[in-house]
Amino acid sequence: MGKRSWGVPAVAAGLLLGGLLPRAAAETAEPPAGTPAATAPQIVSEAATLIDSRSGTVLFAQNADEPLYPASITKIVTGIIALETTPLDDVVTVSKEARNEEGTRIYLAEGEQLPMEKLLYGMLMNSGNDAATAVAEHIDGSKMKFAERMNEFVRDRIGTTATHFVNPSGLPDPAQVTTAADMAKIARYAMQNDMFRRIVATKTMPWNGQEWKSELVNHNRMLWDYEGANGVKNGYTTEAGYTLVTSADRDGMELIAVILKSPSSKQAYDDTAKLLDYGFANFETRTVVSAGQTFEVQDGAESTTWQANEPIAAVVPKGETPQTEVAADGQVMLRTAFGDQPIGRLTLASRTDERQAAPSDATKLASSADRGVTAMQRAVWYAWLFQLLLCAWMFRRRLKRIRRSGKY
């Protein structure tokens, strides 16, 4: 299958210079002279994407919408659902099914009781499939019911379009699929949770289980090998190949890279480093809307004023002036080679409907017609009054003539 990649040249071509304008009011312009043309990274893995963590803006994509197997990065979803639905001190009892789960484990014992928080560390750091099953069963009673929750969660809360889960751990199943684009959205959502961030950034932790006493070592080697890396999860199965989701922060700009179906662990890490290097070297965070700034958007006869309660920033190619638009609903959109992407929302300040502010042509015609009818009625009334007076005058004059002649 051919691979398609887009980088700074494509983004730069998609960005039009200018300020923040209402929709359809911008003009195109050439990039400034002297802007260096950066080379997009060559990615060996089947699918990849790079996004800005804060806005979700896509900076790079290669087969990002191709459905592929996720392997253990599935546990990102299991973890964030557990954090949003269950207290960390909830006591979880390990079932026989969880105890005998396949694949990577933290060697939980049947009947062992642990707080939810400890299980989440074991699942997200050491990729324990037994921990994932124990978490799912505690929340919904079974892996199947929990998978239904997972699908509803990522579809309705996060907005994924091609992701489907049948288990909480990522064990192989033909129906368990995701895309690089969807996983980037999922990781971005999860990394907004402070406890999730703390867990996936932890490198090592003592483990004192009933059957296994050791030290948990985070399987995501990017935490050791890449400057600024702060999460999130790796995975592997024979069917999925090597998968890796990584978040990294430098100079206040946080990026998320996703790799799917890499041929080796080394290649997954190399491709991820290429993506992050590319992002940090060629993009920067720019404030495109200042706090208190207002914008008027005309939508037919309706004129709406929108205001920013706080600054809105966007990640754009270095040296470029971003073009943004304010949609009719107050959404601020950044124009890129990947389409118009939302980066923030404004607050409604005022709205005016010109059809109510001034009389319509129909109203004016009706009023004019009313005035015309009134004038016509008045003219008819005067005519009748004149005729009545004329008849009375003629009758009186005739009566006088009769009296003078003596003839009655």
Backbone hydrogen bonds, N-H to C=O, Kabsch-Sander energy under -0.5 kcal/mol:
donor,donor_aa,acceptor,acceptor_aa,energy
6,W,61,A,-0.8
11,V,7,G,-2.8
12,A,8,V,-3.9
13,A,9,P,-2.1
14,G,10,A,-1.7
15,L,11,V,-1.7
21,L,19,G,-0.6
21,L,324,T,-1.9
23,R,326,V,-1.2
25,A,22,P,-1.7
35,T,32,P,-1.5
38,A,36,P,-0.9
40,A,38,A,-0.5
43,I,41,P,-0.8
46,E,261,K,-1.7
47,A,260,L,-1.8
48,A,62,Q,-2.5
49,T,258,V,-1.6
50,L,60,F,-2.2
51,I,256,I,-2.4
52,D,57,T,-2.4
53,S,51,I,-0.5
53,S,254,E,-2.7
54,R,254,E,-0.5
56,G,52,D,-2.4
59,L,50,L,-3.2
60,F,50,L,-1.5
61,A,6,W,-0.7
62,Q,48,A,-2.8
63,N,4,R,-0.6
66,E,63,N,-1.7
68,L,178,T,-3.2
73,I,70,P,-1.1
74,T,71,A,-1.7
75,K,72,S,-1.9
76,I,73,I,-1.5
77,V,74,T,-1.4
78,T,74,T,-1.3
79,G,75,K,-2.6
80,I,76,I,-2.1
81,I,77,V,-2.2
82,A,78,T,-2.1
83,L,79,G,-2.2
84,E,80,I,-1.6
85,T,81,I,-1.4
86,T,82,A,-2.2
90,D,87,P,-1.6
92,V,90,D,-0.6
92,V,114,L,-3.4
94,V,92,V,-0.5
94,V,112,E,-2.8
99,R,95,S,-2.2
100,N,96,K,-1.7
101,E,98,A,-1.5
111,G,94,V,-3.1
112,E,109,A,-2.2
114,L,92,V,-2.1
116,M,90,D,-2.3
117,E,88,L,-2.3
118,K,115,P,-0.5
119,L,115,P,-1.7
120,L,116,M,-2.2
121,Y,117,E,-1.7
122,G,118,K,-2.1
123,M,119,L,-2.2
124,L,120,L,-2.7
125,M,121,Y,-2.3
126,N,121,Y,-0.7
126,N,122,G,-0.5
128,G,122,G,-1.7
129,N,104,T,-3.3
129,N,127,S,-0.6
132,A,128,G,-1.8
133,T,129,N,-2.2
134,A,130,D,-2.1
135,V,131,A,-2.4
136,A,132,A,-2.4
137,E,133,T,-2.6
138,H,134,A,-1.9
139,I,135,V,-1.8
140,D,136,A,-2.8
141,G,137,E,-1.7
146,F,142,S,-2.0
147,A,143,K,-2.4
148,E,144,M,-1.5
149,R,145,K,-1.6
150,M,146,F,-2.5
151,N,147,A,-2.4
152,E,148,E,-2.1
153,F,149,R,-2.7
154,V,150,M,-2.6
155,R,151,N,-1.8
156,D,152,E,-2.8
157,R,152,E,-0.5
157,R,153,F,-2.1
158,I,153,F,-1.2
159,G,154,V,-1.1
160,T,154,V,-2.5
164,H,177,V,-2.8
176,Q,173,D,-2.0
177,V,164,H,-1.6
177,V,175,A,-1.0
178,T,68,L,-2.7
181,A,64,A,-2.6
183,M,179,T,-2.5
184,A,180,A,-1.9
185,K,181,A,-1.6
186,I,182,D,-2.4
187,A,183,M,-2.7
188,R,184,A,-2.3
189,Y,185,K,-2.3
190,A,186,I,-2.6
191,M,187,A,-2.5
192,Q,189,Y,-1.4
193,N,190,A,-2.0
194,D,192,Q,-0.6
197,R,193,N,-2.4
198,R,194,D,-2.0
199,I,195,M,-2.3
200,V,196,F,-2.5
201,A,197,R,-1.1
202,T,198,R,-0.5
202,T,199,I,-1.4
205,M,216,L,-1.8
207,W,214,S,-3.3
209,G,212,W,-2.5
214,S,207,W,-2.5
214,S,212,W,-0.5
216,L,205,M,-3.6
218,N,203,K,-3.2
219,H,125,M,-2.2
221,R,219,H,-1.1
223,L,220,N,-1.5
224,W,221,R,-1.3
225,D,221,R,-2.2
226,Y,222,M,-2.1
229,A,226,Y,-1.9
230,N,247,S,-3.0
231,G,247,S,-0.7
233,K,245,V,-2.0
235,G,243,T,-2.4
237,T,241,G,-1.3
241,G,237,T,-2.4
242,Y,262,S,-2.1
243,T,235,G,-2.5
244,L,259,I,-2.3
245,V,233,K,-2.9
246,T,257,A,-2.7
247,S,231,G,-2.7
248,A,255,L,-2.2
249,D,228,G,-2.4
250,R,253,M,-2.2
253,M,250,R,-2.1
254,E,252,G,-0.6
255,L,248,A,-2.7
256,I,51,I,-2.4
257,A,246,T,-2.9
258,V,49,T,-2.4
259,I,244,L,-2.7
260,L,47,A,-2.5
261,K,240,A,-0.5
262,S,242,Y,-2.2
268,A,264,S,-2.0
269,Y,265,S,-2.1
270,D,266,K,-2.7
271,D,267,Q,-2.9
272,T,268,A,-2.0
273,A,269,Y,-2.5
274,K,270,D,-2.3
275,L,271,D,-2.3
276,L,272,T,-2.5
277,D,273,A,-2.8
278,Y,274,K,-2.5
279,G,275,L,-2.3
280,F,276,L,-2.8
281,A,277,D,-2.2
282,N,278,Y,-1.6
283,F,279,G,-1.7
284,E,316,V,-2.4
286,R,314,A,-3.2
288,V,286,R,-0.6
288,V,312,I,-2.4
289,V,312,I,-1.7
292,G,308,A,-3.7
293,Q,290,S,-1.9
295,F,306,W,-2.6
297,V,295,F,-0.5
297,V,304,T,-3.2
299,D,297,V,-0.6
299,D,302,E,-3.1
302,E,299,D,-1.9
303,S,352,T,-3.2
304,T,297,V,-2.7
304,T,302,E,-0.5
305,T,350,S,-2.9
306,W,295,F,-3.2
306,W,304,T,-0.5
307,Q,347,T,-2.9
308,A,293,Q,-2.3
309,N,307,Q,-0.6
312,I,289,V,-2.3
314,A,286,R,-2.8
316,V,284,E,-2.4
316,V,314,A,-0.6
318,K,282,N,-2.4
320,E,317,P,-2.0
324,T,19,G,-0.7
324,T,322,P,-0.6
325,E,333,M,-2.2
326,V,21,L,-1.2
327,A,325,E,-0.6
327,A,331,Q,-2.7
330,G,327,A,-2.0
332,V,344,G,-3.3
333,M,325,E,-3.1
333,M,331,Q,-0.6
334,L,341,Q,-3.3
335,R,323,Q,-2.2
335,R,333,M,-0.5
336,T,334,L,-0.5
336,T,339,G,-1.0
339,G,336,T,-1.7
341,Q,334,L,-3.0
343,I,332,V,-2.7
344,G,332,V,-0.9
346,L,330,G,-2.7
347,T,307,Q,-3.4
349,A,305,T,-3.0
350,S,305,T,-1.6
352,T,303,S,-3.1
354,E,301,A,-2.4
354,E,352,T,-0.6
356,Q,353,D,-1.7
357,A,353,D,-1.8
358,A,354,E,-1.5
364,K,360,S,-2.6
365,L,361,D,-2.6
366,A,362,A,-2.5
367,S,363,T,-2.6
368,S,364,K,-2.5
369,A,365,L,-2.7
370,D,366,A,-2.4
371,R,367,S,-2.3
372,G,368,S,-2.3
373,V,369,A,-2.6
374,T,370,D,-2.2
375,A,371,R,-2.1
376,M,372,G,-2.1
377,Q,373,V,-2.2
378,R,374,T,-2.0
379,A,375,A,-2.2
380,V,376,M,-2.3
381,W,377,Q,-2.2
382,Y,378,R,-2.4
383,A,379,A,-2.2
384,W,380,V,-2.2
385,L,381,W,-2.4
386,F,382,Y,-2.7
387,Q,383,A,-2.4
388,L,384,W,-2.4
389,L,385,L,-2.5
390,L,386,F,-2.5
391,C,387,Q,-2.3
392,A,388,L,-2.2
393,W,389,L,-2.3
394,M,390,L,-2.3
395,F,391,C,-2.3
396,R,392,A,-2.0
397,R,393,W,-2.1
398,R,394,M,-2.1
399,L,395,F,-2.1
400,K,396,R,-1.8
401,R,397,R,-1.5
402,I,398,R,-1.9
403,R,399,L,-1.8
404,R,400,K,-1.8
405,S,401,R,-1.7
406,G,402,I,-0.7
406,G,403,R,-0.5
407,K,402,I,-1.1
408,Y,406,G,-0.6
